[in-house]
Amino acid sequence: MSATAILVQAIRAELRRRGITYRQLAARLGVSEPTVKRHLGKGGFTLQRLDAICEVLGTDLDELLHHTGADRRAVTELTRAQETALVAAPKLLLTTYLILNHWRFGEIMAAFRIDENELVSMLLELDRLKIIDYRPPQRIRKLTARNFSWRKDGPVHRFFVSRVLPEFFGERFDGAGDAFHFVGATLSEGSRARMRAAMARLVEEFEELARMDARLPLDARDGCCAVLAFRPWEFSAFTQLRRKPGARPG
């Protein structure tokens, strides 16, 4: 397959992944839909047009080509040693979180008290840990897959539960953009399976919106968090009131 065909294939795949139609891409590029179809049919577009397409997709050429098959080899879960190294250094964990959420070199320095030398040192450490591929001065490529997740009950998960969740739920959810729902009911296994599937779809949508919004300037987006949890469970104070099996009322 020629280099042009691989590039066109990568752009098409990224459009499908983001749910962007040819018409929507054309509108964002300021050209007609037939022009886009011609470009992505024969690959007859300039480097300037390629830059514009990458801008719309919130990506660059290196990352675009990386997605053409590299996700099969990308990291879906860090090792325990990798996660331990992250939680041992809060700034390193912060930098990892930002990079995984599409922050760029200059944006990190502008928003946080991290100077260039310190940031370069942390990027070199993340490269050593094989979490990113870093090429100085500012070229960063994530080695994590799109379906990346932290280890279940791993160091980052425990850090999250002990440090982040108490602070998150300790605040009031009464802002204009806040939402908080706690519901409980008795459900069958079939219904529980549907709930798990619905939550998985919601997580995918959240991550897709984050990838699409990554191309926007920082002042047009705010850090947002959502906690989705679901399991058969009963409040311990209620459980204590249950009758023991075989016990009679009265």
N, C-alpha and C positions, 0 to 999 in steps of 0.2 A: 504494500500500500504506500502511495506517495506521501510526502510530508504534507502537501496541501490537503489530501483526502483525510489524513489523520486529524489535521487541524479543524476541518469542517465537521468531522464526526464529533470531535470534542465540544465544539460550540453547540451543535444540535443536542448532544447529551446534556449539556449544562442548561440549555433552554428548557428541555423536558423536565429536568430535575427541579427547576425553579418555577415551572408552570407558566413560562412566558411564551406567548404565541408570536408568530412572525409579525402579525399586525402590531402587537404591543412593542416588539423590538423596533419595528420601523418607525413607530411614533416617537420613541425615545431617541432614535438616531436622527429623526427629522428627514426621513426618506420615504419612498413609497413601499408598500408591501411587495409588489413585483420585484423591486430592486433587491430587497432582502432575500427573496426566494431565489433570485438569480445568483446572488453572492453565495448562498448556502447550497446551491445546486452545483455550480461549477467552480466555486472557490475563487472567482474573479474579483477580489477586493484588495484595496491598497493597505499598506501597513498603518496608515492613518485611520482607515475604517476599522481595522482590526483593533487598534487601541481604543476606539470609541465603543466597540462591542464589548471589550473587556471592562471598560468603565461602567457600562450598563449592567453587566453581570457581577460587578463588584469583585473582580478577580484580576489576575495578570496572566501572561502567556505561560509562565513556568507552572503556575498552579493549575491552569486550564489543561495543559498537557499531562500534568501529574495525575489528573483525575481520569484519564482515558483508560486506566487499567491498574494504576498503582494502588487504588483502594483495596484491592485484593491482598496486597502485601503490607498495607498500612496497619499501624498499631490500633487495635480496638480496645485494649486494656493495658495499663502500665503494670510493671512488676511491683511487688511489695517494696523492693529496694528503691525503685524509682520514686514511688509515692512517699516513702520514708524521707528521702532526700528533700522532697518538696515541702513537707510539713515542718521540717526542721529549720527552714529558712522562709519566714513569712513573705519577704520581698520576692523570693524565687517562686513561691506559690502564686503570688499576685501576678507576676510577670507571665507565668504559664497560663493562668486564667485569661489574661488580656489577649495573649497571642492566640489561644484557642478560640477567642471571640473576635478575631479579625482586627485587633488593634495593630497599628503600624508603629515603627520605631519612633518617629517624631511625636506621635500622639501620646505614647507612653511617657516620654520625657516631659511633654508640655503639661500633662495632667497630674503627674506624681513627682514627689521629691526624689527623683532618681536621675543622677547625672549620666553623661554619655559613657564615661569609663565604667561606672557601676553596671549600667545596662549591658554594655558589651561583655563584661565579665559573666553576668548571669546568662546571657545568650550562649556564650561559650560553654557554660556549665550544662545548659539544657541540650546543647549539641552533644556534649560528652555523654549525657544520660540517654541520648538517642530519642529525645522527645521532639526535637526540631532539627532541621538542617540549616545551619547558620553560615553565611558567607559574608564576612565583613566587607564594607562597613555596615550595611543595613539590609541585606537580603536574607529574608527569613522564610523558610518553607516548613509547614507543619508536617510531621510524620504520622499524625493521628488520622484515623479513618473518620468518615462522616458519622458513623454509628459508634463513635468512641464513648466509653463510659468509665467511671471510676470503679475500682474493685469493690465488690460487696463486702462490707465490714472490714475494708482495708484502712490504711492510715488516713487517707483523705476523707473517707466516709466517717471515720470516728472523729476526726477534727471537725467536720461539718456538724455532726450531731452534738458534740460537746461545746463547740464555740459559736458556730454560726446560727443554728436553729434557735437556741434560747434568745439570742438577740433579735432574730427575725420575728419570732412570735411574741416577743416582749413589747413590741410597738403596737399602737392602735392602727387598725385598718380602716381609717375614716377619711382618707384623702380622696380627691376627685377621681383619681385613676386606680384606686385600690379595690380589691375584691377578696372576700373571705367567705368560704362556705364550709360548714361542717355538717355532714348528713350521716344518718345511721339508719339501717333497716335490716331485715332478714332477707337474704337472697339465696337463690339456688346456685349450684355450681355453674349451670349454663349462664345465668345472669352475671355471675362473678367473672366468667370468661369474657363476656361482652364488655364489662367495665374495664378489664385489663387491656383489651384491644383498643377501646376508645381512648384510654390514657396514653397508649403507645402512639396513636395517631396524633394526639394533642402535642406530645413531646416532639414529634417529627415536624409539626406545623410551627412550633415555637422556634426550633432550630433553623427551619427554612426561612422564617421571617428575619431571624438574626443574621443569616447569611445575606439576604437581600438588602437589609438595612445597613450592612457593613460599608457600603459605598457612600452613605450619607455622611456629612460632616458631624463631628462629635456633638456640636451644640444642637443638633436636630434629633438626638436620641439619648435616652436615659437608661441607666443600668436597671434592669428588671429581674426579679426572681420569682419563681413559682415552685411550690413544693407539692408534688403529687404522690400520695401514698394510699394504698388500699390493701386491706387484709381482713380476714375474719377476726373479729376482736370485740371484747366487751370490757367496759370500764370496771376496774377492780372492785370499786365500792358496790357495783351492781352484782358482780359475781359472788361476793360475800353474802348476799341476801338470797342466793339460790338455795333451794332445798337439795339435800343430798339425794342421790339416786335411791329410790325405794322408800324414802321417808314419806309419811302421811301428813296431810294437813291437820292442824289442830294442836 
